[in-house]
Amino acid sequence: MDPYERSAEYLDLMIAGTWQSLGPALAEALQQVKAGPGPVVDVGAGTGRGVQVICSALPGDDPVLAVEPSSAMRAVLLARVHDDPELRERVTVLAEDAAHASLPDGLRAMVAMNVLGHLPPAERRALWASASRRLAPGGALIVSVTPPFAPEQVPRTRMASAAVGALHYEGWATAEPSGEDEITWRMDYRVLRDGMPLSEVTVDYRWWVASENRLAEEAAEAGLDMRLVGKPDVGLHLLTRTGE
């Protein structure tokens, strides 16, 4: 079952604030990619905010492949791409997941924002191997790495809020350990009018956790060097082939 079938209505609204810092950081990281023109892949493109950043940071006609397995999220993604003439020319939306996406060789860059936690360890290693195999010389994989880094409890916290018209939207999050290297996020999305609740949707997400050192070790096994780029609190890491 796709948990985003119930939450996609709210997600783009709830992540808007995060992208105010993540967007500029991703654009800066893309400027460090040394490969020449070539396709760029956004793995787990979600609602398309990353696609917008990629096309702005790397102007031209390089094709962008937006890989998104959730049909609910693709509905927002496809609408965002279609409404922008530049994106409509450059971006192809693929209904695939990170582990099984049909990608070309010679990629200029791969981007995976808020994706690693969705991948069990075997699929995470498959992502490293795919990047190592498909990136062009000087190409890079850019990933976001955010806490928690171990299976631990996260107390209930309001993660985001937004007002649209007469309604107010809130996103609340809590997490509990649910395995050796896994937690379960519980997200509550609330809609209020004049402070009074109109509706609430609760969705659980499986999330695999790993320390930065463990991620770097996995990447190294695939022939990739991993380094932090930009401000540490944003958590962006750039991976390139060893020696490049």
Salt bridges, closest charged atoms under 4 A:
ASP12 OD1 - ARG49 NE 3.03
ASP12 OD1 - ARG80 NH1 3.03
ASP62 OD2 - ARG108 NH1 2.62
ASP83 OD1 - HIS82 ND1 3.81
GLU86 OE2 - ARG90 NH1 3.24
ASP97 OD1 - HIS100 ND1 2.87
ASP105 OD1 - ARG134 NH1 2.94
GLU170 OE2 - ARG158 NH1 3.32
GLU170 OE2 - HIS168 NE2 3.97
GLU170 OE1 - ARG190 NH1 3.22
ASP181 OD2 - ARG214 NH2 3.66
GLU182 OE2 - ARG206 NE 2.74
ASP188 OD2 - ARG156 NH2 3.17
GLU200 OE1 - ARG190 NE 3.83
ASP204 OD2 - ARG186 NH2 2.70
GLU212 OE1 - HIS237 NE2 2.97
GLU218 OE2 - ARG124 NH2 2.69
GLU218 OE2 - ARG125 NH2 3.77
GLU218 OE2 - ARG214 NE 3.33
GLU221 OE1 - ARG125 NE 3.88
GLU244 OE2 - ARG241 NH1 3.24
